[in-house]
């Protein structure tokens, strides 16, 4: 999935979750997914806990985190590989 397609999965609206980045169409914040990954949850576990999410949302969260940390990945496919390799 391209970087642009991943960004389309993210929404920032001051009226939803206090303007924190969420997955479009949900009130699930990106930080929840990132925190879960950092705590050792697998993508499969996260998707089971948040059935409104798709695997592309996890890729989008990782791409977003890479971007805001100053190290944008070349594309979303790389973000997905990083997610699954890290686990």
N, CA, C and O atoms as a GROMACS GRO file, in nm:
protein
  348
    1UNK      N    1   0.085  -0.117   0.000
    1UNK     CA    2   0.000   0.000   0.000
    1UNK      C    3   0.090   0.124   0.000
    1UNK      O    4   0.189   0.128   0.073
    2UNK      N    5   0.056   0.222  -0.080
    2UNK     CA    6   0.138   0.342  -0.090
    2UNK      C    7   0.122   0.429   0.035
    2UNK      O    8   0.025   0.417   0.110
    3UNK      N    9   0.219   0.515   0.054
    3UNK     CA   10   0.216   0.608   0.167
    3UNK      C   11   0.088   0.692   0.164
    3UNK      O   12   0.025   0.712   0.268
    4UNK      N   13   0.050   0.740   0.047
    4UNK     CA   14  -0.071   0.822   0.037
    4UNK      C   15  -0.195   0.744   0.080
    4UNK      O   16  -0.282   0.798   0.149
    5UNK      N   17  -0.204   0.618   0.041
    5UNK     CA   18  -0.317   0.535   0.080
    5UNK      C   19  -0.318   0.512   0.231
    5UNK      O   20  -0.425   0.507   0.293
    6UNK      N   21  -0.200   0.499   0.290
    6UNK     CA   22  -0.193   0.482   0.435
    6UNK      C   23  -0.240   0.609   0.505
    6UNK      O   24  -0.314   0.601   0.604
    7UNK      N   25  -0.199   0.726   0.456
    7UNK     CA   26  -0.240   0.852   0.519
    7UNK      C   27  -0.392   0.869   0.513
    7UNK      O   28  -0.451   0.930   0.602
    8UNK      N   29  -0.455   0.814   0.409
    8UNK     CA   30  -0.601   0.824   0.396
    8UNK      C   31  -0.673   0.748   0.508
    8UNK      O   32  -0.791   0.771   0.532
    9UNK      N   33  -0.604   0.658   0.574
    9UNK     CA   34  -0.665   0.579   0.681
    9UNK      C   35  -0.662   0.653   0.815
    9UNK      O   36  -0.718   0.604   0.914
   10UNK      N   37  -0.597   0.769   0.819
   10UNK     CA   38  -0.579   0.844   0.943
   10UNK      C   39  -0.661   0.973   0.937
   10UNK      O   40  -0.666   1.040   0.834
   11UNK      N   41  -0.723   1.005   1.048
   11UNK     CA   42  -0.804   1.126   1.058
   11UNK      C   43  -0.762   1.205   1.181
   11UNK      O   44  -0.738   1.148   1.288
   12UNK      N   45  -0.754   1.336   1.166
   12UNK     CA   46  -0.731   1.425   1.280
   12UNK      C   47  -0.842   1.528   1.276
   12UNK      O   48  -0.848   1.612   1.186
   13UNK      N   49  -0.930   1.521   1.374
   13UNK     CA   50  -1.046   1.609   1.381
   13UNK      C   51  -1.055   1.661   1.524
   13UNK      O   52  -1.064   1.581   1.618
   14UNK      N   53  -1.053   1.792   1.542
   14UNK     CA   54  -1.057   1.846   1.678
   14UNK      C   55  -1.181   1.804   1.757
   14UNK      O   56  -1.182   1.814   1.880
   15UNK      N   57  -1.285   1.759   1.689
   15UNK     CA   58  -1.408   1.717   1.756
   15UNK      C   59  -1.412   1.569   1.789
   15UNK      O   60  -1.508   1.521   1.850
   16UNK      N   61  -1.308   1.495   1.750
   16UNK     CA   62  -1.302   1.351   1.777
   16UNK      C   63  -1.173   1.321   1.853
   16UNK      O   64  -1.064   1.354   1.806
   17UNK      N   65  -1.186   1.260   1.968
   17UNK     CA   66  -1.071   1.222   2.052
   17UNK      C   67  -0.976   1.338   2.077
   17UNK      O   68  -0.854   1.321   2.077
   18UNK      N   69  -1.033   1.456   2.099
   18UNK     CA   70  -0.956   1.576   2.132
   18UNK      C   71  -0.852   1.611   2.026
   18UNK      O   72  -0.748   1.670   2.056
   19UNK      N   73  -0.880   1.574   1.900
   19UNK     CA   74  -0.790   1.608   1.791
   19UNK      C   75  -0.670   1.517   1.776
   19UNK      O   76  -0.580   1.544   1.697
   20UNK      N   77  -0.666   1.410   1.852
   20UNK     CA   78  -0.555   1.314   1.840
   20UNK      C   79  -0.576   1.228   1.715
   20UNK      O   80  -0.691   1.201   1.678
   21UNK      N   81  -0.468   1.186   1.649
   21UNK     CA   82  -0.483   1.104   1.529
   21UNK      C   83  -0.558   0.974   1.558
   21UNK      O   84  -0.523   0.899   1.650
   22UNK      N   85  -0.661   0.948   1.479
   22UNK     CA   86  -0.743   0.828   1.490
   22UNK      C   87  -0.749   0.761   1.353
   22UNK      O   88  -0.712   0.818   1.251
   23UNK      N   89  -0.796   0.639   1.355
   23UNK     CA   90  -0.822   0.570   1.230
   23UNK      C   91  -0.956   0.621   1.178
   23UNK      O   92  -1.054   0.626   1.251
   24UNK      N   93  -0.956   0.658   1.052
   24UNK     CA   94  -1.075   0.718   0.992
   24UNK      C   95  -1.198   0.630   1.013
   24UNK      O   96  -1.194   0.508   0.994
   25UNK      N   97  -1.307   0.695   1.054
   25UNK     CA   98  -1.432   0.625   1.076
   25UNK      C   99  -1.442   0.556   1.211
   25UNK      O  100  -1.541   0.488   1.239
   26UNK      N  101  -1.341   0.573   1.296
   26UNK     CA  102  -1.342   0.512   1.428
   26UNK      C  103  -1.304   0.616   1.533
   26UNK      O  104  -1.273   0.730   1.499
   27UNK      N  105  -1.308   0.577   1.655
   27UNK     CA  106  -1.254   0.658   1.764
   27UNK      C  107  -1.135   0.587   1.828
   27UNK      O  108  -1.103   0.608   1.945
   28UNK      N  109  -1.072   0.504   1.750
   28UNK     CA  110  -0.953   0.432   1.796
   28UNK      C  111  -0.831   0.516   1.760
   28UNK      O  112  -0.803   0.540   1.642
   29UNK      N  113  -0.761   0.560   1.862
   29UNK     CA  114  -0.643   0.645   1.839
   29UNK      C  115  -0.523   0.561   1.795
   29UNK      O  116  -0.506   0.447   1.838
   30UNK      N  117  -0.440   0.620   1.710
   30UNK     CA  118  -0.318   0.553   1.666
   30UNK      C  119  -0.232   0.516   1.784
   30UNK      O  120  -0.167   0.411   1.784
   31UNK      N  121  -0.230   0.601   1.885
   31UNK     CA  122  -0.146   0.575   2.002
   31UNK      C  123  -0.183   0.444   2.071
   31UNK      O  124  -0.096   0.380   2.130
   32UNK      N  125  -0.308   0.404   2.064
   32UNK     CA  126  -0.349   0.277   2.127
   32UNK      C  127  -0.280   0.161   2.057
   32UNK      O  128  -0.229   0.069   2.121
   33UNK      N  129  -0.280   0.165   1.924
   33UNK     CA  130  -0.214   0.058   1.848
   33UNK      C  131  -0.064   0.060   1.871
   33UNK      O  132  -0.003  -0.045   1.892
   34UNK      N  133  -0.005   0.178   1.868
   34UNK     CA  134   0.141   0.187   1.888
   34UNK      C  135   0.180   0.142   2.028
   34UNK      O  136   0.279   0.070   2.045
   35UNK      N  137   0.103   0.182   2.128
   35UNK     CA  138   0.130   0.138   2.265
   35UNK      C  139   0.116  -0.014   2.276
   35UNK      O  140   0.197  -0.080   2.342
   36UNK      N  141   0.014  -0.069   2.213
   36UNK     CA  142  -0.007  -0.213   2.218
   36UNK      C  143   0.110  -0.288   2.155
   36UNK      O  144   0.156  -0.389   2.209
   37UNK      N  145   0.157  -0.239   2.040
   37UNK     CA  146   0.273  -0.302   1.976
   37UNK      C  147   0.396  -0.292   2.066
   37UNK      O  148   0.472  -0.388   2.079
   38UNK      N  149   0.415  -0.176   2.128
   38UNK     CA  150   0.530  -0.157   2.215
   38UNK      C  151   0.525  -0.249   2.337
   38UNK      O  152   0.629  -0.289   2.389
   39UNK      N  153   0.404  -0.282   2.381
   39UNK     CA  154   0.388  -0.370   2.496
   39UNK      C  155   0.396  -0.518   2.459
   39UNK      O  156   0.389  -0.605   2.545
   40UNK      N  157   0.412  -0.546   2.330
   40UNK     CA  158   0.429  -0.684   2.288
   40UNK      C  159   0.310  -0.751   2.223
   40UNK      O  160   0.316  -0.868   2.188
   41UNK      N  161   0.200  -0.677   2.206
   41UNK     CA  162   0.084  -0.735   2.138
   41UNK      C  163   0.117  -0.759   1.992
   41UNK      O  164   0.191  -0.682   1.930
   42UNK      N  165   0.061  -0.864   1.937
   42UNK     CA  166   0.080  -0.891   1.795
   42UNK      C  167  -0.028  -0.818   1.716
   42UNK      O  168  -0.133  -0.783   1.770
   43UNK      N  169  -0.003  -0.796   1.587
   43UNK     CA  170  -0.109  -0.737   1.504
   43UNK      C  171  -0.239  -0.817   1.510
   43UNK      O  172  -0.348  -0.759   1.512
   44UNK      N  173  -0.229  -0.948   1.514
   44UNK     CA  174  -0.348  -1.033   1.522
   44UNK      C  175  -0.426  -1.006   1.650
   44UNK      O  176  -0.549  -0.998   1.648
   45UNK      N  177  -0.356  -0.991   1.760
   45UNK     CA  178  -0.422  -0.961   1.888
   45UNK      C  179  -0.490  -0.825   1.885
   45UNK      O  180  -0.601  -0.809   1.934
   46UNK      N  181  -0.422  -0.728   1.826
   46UNK     CA  182  -0.479  -0.592   1.818
   46UNK      C  183  -0.605  -0.593   1.732
   46UNK      O  184  -0.705  -0.533   1.769
   47UNK      N  185  -0.600  -0.662   1.620
   47UNK     CA  186  -0.716  -0.668   1.532
   47UNK      C  187  -0.833  -0.741   1.600
   47UNK      O  188  -0.949  -0.707   1.576
   48UNK      N  189  -0.802  -0.838   1.684
   48UNK     CA  190  -0.908  -0.908   1.759
   48UNK      C  191  -0.969  -0.815   1.864
   48UNK      O  192  -1.090  -0.819   1.888
   49UNK      N  193  -0.886  -0.734   1.927
   49UNK     CA  194  -0.934  -0.641   2.029
   49UNK      C  195  -1.011  -0.524   1.971
   49UNK      O  196  -1.100  -0.469   2.036
   50UNK      N  197  -0.979  -0.486   1.849
   50UNK     CA  198  -1.042  -0.370   1.782
   50UNK      C  199  -1.093  -0.415   1.645
   50UNK      O  200  -1.028  -0.389   1.544
   51UNK      N  201  -1.207  -0.482   1.641
   51UNK     CA  202  -1.256  -0.541   1.517
   51UNK      C  203  -1.288  -0.442   1.406
   51UNK      O  204  -1.305  -0.482   1.291
   52UNK      N  205  -1.296  -0.313   1.438
   52UNK     CA  206  -1.319  -0.214   1.332
   52UNK      C  207  -1.192  -0.184   1.253
   52UNK      O  208  -1.198  -0.122   1.148
   53UNK      N  209  -1.076  -0.228   1.305
   53UNK     CA  210  -0.949  -0.201   1.238
   53UNK      C  211  -0.916  -0.310   1.136
   53UNK      O  212  -0.964  -0.423   1.144
   54UNK      N  213  -0.834  -0.272   1.041
   54UNK     CA  214  -0.781  -0.364   0.939
   54UNK      C  215  -0.629  -0.366   0.952
   54UNK      O  216  -0.571  -0.278   1.016
   55UNK      N  217  -0.565  -0.466   0.893
   55UNK     CA  218  -0.418  -0.475   0.902
   55UNK      C  219  -0.352  -0.350   0.843
   55UNK      O  220  -0.244  -0.310   0.887
   56UNK      N  221  -0.415  -0.288   0.744
   56UNK     CA  222  -0.361  -0.166   0.686
   56UNK      C  223  -0.357  -0.052   0.787
   56UNK      O  224  -0.274   0.038   0.776
   57UNK      N  225  -0.447  -0.055   0.885
   57UNK     CA  226  -0.447   0.048   0.989
   57UNK      C  227  -0.322   0.036   1.076
   57UNK      O  228  -0.266   0.137   1.118
   58UNK      N  229  -0.279  -0.085   1.102
   58UNK     CA  230  -0.156  -0.104   1.179
   58UNK      C  231  -0.037  -0.053   1.098
   58UNK      O  232   0.053   0.011   1.153
   59UNK      N  233  -0.036  -0.080   0.969
   59UNK     CA  234   0.070  -0.027   0.883
   59UNK      C  235   0.067   0.126   0.885
   59UNK      O  236   0.172   0.190   0.891
   60UNK      N  237  -0.053   0.182   0.879
   60UNK     CA  238  -0.065   0.329   0.880
   60UNK      C  239  -0.012   0.388   1.010
   60UNK      O  240   0.054   0.492   1.009
   61UNK      N  241  -0.041   0.322   1.122
   61UNK     CA  242   0.008   0.371   1.251
   61UNK      C  243   0.160   0.370   1.256
   61UNK      O  244   0.221   0.464   1.305
   62UNK      N  245   0.219   0.265   1.204
   62UNK     CA  246   0.366   0.258   1.202
   62UNK      C  247   0.427   0.360   1.107
   62UNK      O  248   0.529   0.422   1.138
   63UNK      N  249   0.364   0.378   0.993
   63UNK     CA  250   0.414   0.479   0.898
   63UNK      C  251   0.403   0.618   0.959
   63UNK      O  252   0.493   0.701   0.942
   64UNK      N  253   0.294   0.644   1.029
   64UNK     CA  254   0.275   0.772   1.096
   64UNK      C  255   0.382   0.793   1.204
   64UNK      O  256   0.442   0.900   1.213
   65UNK      N  257   0.405   0.691   1.283
   65UNK     CA  258   0.507   0.701   1.389
   65UNK      C  259   0.645   0.727   1.329
   65UNK      O  260   0.722   0.808   1.380
   66UNK      N  261   0.676   0.658   1.220
   66UNK     CA  262   0.805   0.680   1.154
   66UNK      C  263   0.814   0.822   1.102
   66UNK      O  264   0.919   0.886   1.112
   67UNK      N  265   0.705   0.871   1.047
   67UNK     CA  266   0.705   1.006   0.992
   67UNK      C  267   0.726   1.111   1.101
   67UNK      O  268   0.810   1.201   1.086
   68UNK      N  269   0.652   1.101   1.210
   68UNK     CA  270   0.664   1.202   1.315
   68UNK      C  271   0.796   1.190   1.392
   68UNK      O  272   0.839   1.285   1.456
   69UNK      N  273   0.860   1.074   1.384
   69UNK     CA  274   0.990   1.060   1.451
   69UNK      C  275   1.103   1.115   1.364
   69UNK      O  276   1.219   1.120   1.407
   70UNK      N  277   1.068   1.155   1.241
   70UNK     CA  278   1.169   1.214   1.154
   70UNK      C  279   1.232   1.115   1.060
   70UNK      O  280   1.327   1.150   0.990
   71UNK      N  281   1.182   0.992   1.056
   71UNK     CA  282   1.237   0.890   0.967
   71UNK      C  283   1.128   0.827   0.882
   71UNK      O  284   1.097   0.709   0.899
   72UNK      N  285   1.069   0.906   0.791
   72UNK     CA  286   0.962   0.848   0.711
   72UNK      C  287   1.010   0.729   0.629
   72UNK      O  288   1.118   0.732   0.570
   73UNK      N  289   0.930   0.625   0.626
   73UNK     CA  290   0.963   0.507   0.547
   73UNK      C  291   0.930   0.536   0.401
   73UNK      O  292   0.848   0.622   0.370
   74UNK      N  293   0.993   0.463   0.313
   74UNK     CA  294   0.974   0.489   0.171
   74UNK      C  295   0.833   0.461   0.124
   74UNK      O  296   0.783   0.531   0.036
   75UNK      N  297   0.768   0.363   0.179
   75UNK     CA  298   0.629   0.335   0.144
   75UNK      C  299   0.564   0.251   0.252
   75UNK      O  300   0.630   0.203   0.344
   76UNK      N  301   0.434   0.235   0.241
   76UNK     CA  302   0.359   0.161   0.342
   76UNK      C  303   0.396   0.015   0.350
   76UNK      O  304   0.388  -0.045   0.457
   77UNK      N  305   0.437  -0.043   0.239
   77UNK     CA  306   0.475  -0.184   0.242
   77UNK      C  307   0.592  -0.204   0.338
   77UNK      O  308   0.597  -0.303   0.411
   78UNK      N  309   0.682  -0.112   0.336
   78UNK     CA  310   0.797  -0.120   0.429
   78UNK      C  311   0.747  -0.111   0.573
   78UNK      O  312   0.798  -0.182   0.660
   79UNK      N  313   0.650  -0.025   0.599
   79UNK     CA  314   0.596  -0.014   0.735
   79UNK      C  315   0.537  -0.146   0.781
   79UNK      O  316   0.556  -0.187   0.896
   80UNK      N  317   0.467  -0.214   0.691
   80UNK     CA  318   0.410  -0.344   0.725
   80UNK      C  319   0.517  -0.446   0.755
   80UNK      O  320   0.503  -0.526   0.848
   81UNK      N  321   0.624  -0.446   0.676
   81UNK     CA  322   0.733  -0.540   0.701
   81UNK      C  323   0.798  -0.514   0.835
   81UNK      O  324   0.833  -0.607   0.907
   82UNK      N  325   0.814  -0.386   0.869
   82UNK     CA  326   0.874  -0.351   0.997
   82UNK      C  327   0.785  -0.401   1.111
   82UNK      O  328   0.836  -0.453   1.211
   83UNK      N  329   0.652  -0.387   1.098
   83UNK     CA  330   0.560  -0.430   1.203
   83UNK      C  331   0.572  -0.579   1.228
   83UNK      O  332   0.582  -0.621   1.343
   84UNK      N  333   0.573  -0.657   1.123
   84UNK     CA  334   0.574  -0.801   1.141
   84UNK      C  335   0.713  -0.854   1.176
   84UNK      O  336   0.725  -0.956   1.243
   85UNK      N  337   0.817  -0.788   1.131
   85UNK     CA  338   0.951  -0.828   1.168
   85UNK      C  339   0.980  -0.798   1.314
   85UNK      O  340   1.051  -0.873   1.381
   86UNK      N  341   0.923  -0.688   1.363
   86UNK     CA  342   0.947  -0.647   1.501
   86UNK      C  343   0.883  -0.744   1.600
   86UNK      O  344   0.924  -0.752   1.715
   87UNK      N  345   0.785  -0.817   1.554
   87UNK     CA  346   0.714  -0.906   1.645
   87UNK      C  347   0.774  -1.042   1.632
   87UNK      O  348   0.730  -1.135   1.699
   0.00000   0.00000   0.00000
